[in-house]
């Protein structure tokens, strides 16, 4: 990956979908040919003693809420990518 591409990519999400104790973040990335694509990252927040920690594993009971957040994030990212395709084509 070139230095310019590394500078253009941010470690900050462009949008975060939240529910109690969990979140799904949407990240925008740029390919070598200049196209934007998106990735999703899910995490769970919990307290251990006095410290807050994060994890990428979820209990079976947490999955329905996680699925809803992922669907919302997926729809958002898909809309962004579809908008970009329309601009590229016309």
NORFEN-V168315 format. One record per backbone hydrogen bond with DSSP energy under -0.5 kcal/mol. NH is the residue of the N-H (numbers start at 0). CO is the residue of the C=O. If there is no record, write none. Layout:
# NORFEN-V168315
nh = [NH/NH]
co = [CO/CO]
This chain:
# NORFEN-V168315
nh = [5/6/7/8/13/14/16/18/21/22/23/24/25/26/26/28/30/33/36/38/40/42/43/44/45/47/48/50/52/54/61/62/62/65/66/67/68/69/70/71/72/73/74/75/76/77/78/79/80/81/82/83/84/85/86/87/88/89]
co = [1/2/3/4/25/25/23/21/18/42/16/40/14/24/38/36/34/30/28/26/24/22/54/20/52/50/46/47/45/43/58/58/59/61/62/63/64/65/66/67/68/69/70/71/72/73/74/75/76/77/78/79/80/81/82/83/84/85]
